[in-house]
C-alpha cells in the first residue's frame, strides 16, 4: 500500500479550478497543505525552483487568461523581458501566476487536468 503524498497546493481559494484540484487531491487521500497565492505569493527564487522541477517553460507559469496579465499588456511585452524580469514580475502579483501549482518538493504540476492529477498525484488510486 503506497503511503499518502504530502503535497502543497499554491492556489487562490475563490478560483473554481483550484477548488476542484484541491478536492481531487484530498479525495484520493493525499495530505494537502494549502497556500494562498495572494497572501503568500511565491518569491522569484521559489518560482525558479518550481519551474525547474516542473520541466515546463517559464511562460507556462503565467496566468494568460487573468485580468492582471491583460491589463499589463504582457502578451506583447514578455518576449522582450529577461528571465529575471519575468520572475520578478510573477513574484510581484499572485494573480499573474497560473494556478493551482502542486508540488511534493520533487515534482511540480501547473494548472488542473484530472487525467494529469490521476497520473502524477493520485497514482491511479480510485
N, C-alpha and C positions, 0 to 999 in steps of 0.2 A: 504494500500500500504506500503510495507516494505521499510525502508529507505536504502540508499546505504551503503554498507560496506566500512569502511575506512581501507584499507589494506596496509601493507608494503610487498614488494617483494624484497627479497635479491637474487640478480641474477647477471649473467655475460652477459652483453649486446650482445656479439658475439655468445652466445650459442643459437642455433635454438630452443631448448626445452624451454629455458627461454622466448624467444620472443613469442612463441606460447602461453605459460602460461599467459604472460602479456596481449596479445591480447584477450585471452579468458576472463580474468578478466575485462578488460576495455569494451569489447563488451557487457557485462551484466550490465554496468552502475556503476561498483564499482569505488570508488575513490582510486586510487593506487599510493602510493609513492614508487618509485624505488630506491633501494640502491645497489650500485656496490660492489659485493662480494670481489673484489680485493682491491679497493681503500678504502673501509670501511668494512674490514673483521670483523665479529663478534668476540668479546672478549670471553675468556673462560667462564666468568660469564654469558654473554648473551647466549652463546651456552647451558650452563646448564639450563637456563630458557626455552629456545626453546625446548630442549629435554624433559624437564619435562612436558611442555604444549602439546607436540605432542603425548605423550603416547607411543612413539617408543623407541626402544633400541638405545643407543648411536651409535652403529655400523651402523645404518641406515643413519647416517649423513655423513658417509664417501663416497666420490666420488670414488667408487671402480673401475670405468672404466677410471678414469683420469690418465694422464701421471705421475703426481707427486706421486700418490699412488703407481703406478707400479715401478717408479724409486727408491722409498724408500723401496721397498720390503715389504710393510706393511701387505700384505696378511699373511705373516709368522711371523710378529712382533707384531701385535696388541694384540694377545692373552696374551702375556707376559707383556703388559703395564698396568699400573694402570689407573684408570679412570681419575685422574688428568693429567697424562701424555698424555692421548688421547685428552682431552680438550685443553691442551697446544699445541699439535701438530695441531689440527684443527684450532686453533686461529692463528697459525703461517703462514698459507697459505690458502687463499680463494679458491685456486684450489683443495684443499683436501676436501672441503665441498660439499656434494651433493646439487644440486640446481635444480630449484629455491626453496627457502624457503618462504612461505607466512604466514603472521600472522596478526591477528587483535588485538593482545595483550592478547587474551584469548586462541584462537585456533591456531594450527600450522600444516601446511602440508609441506612435503618434496618431491621434485620431481614433475612431472606433469603427471596427468592422467585426461583426460577430464571428465570422469564419477565422479571421486572424486571431482573435482572442481565444477561440477554441484551440487553435494550433499552438499558440505561444504560451498562454497563461493557464488555460483550463485543462491542458493535457488530454483533450478528448474525453474528460470525465463528463458523464451526463446525467 
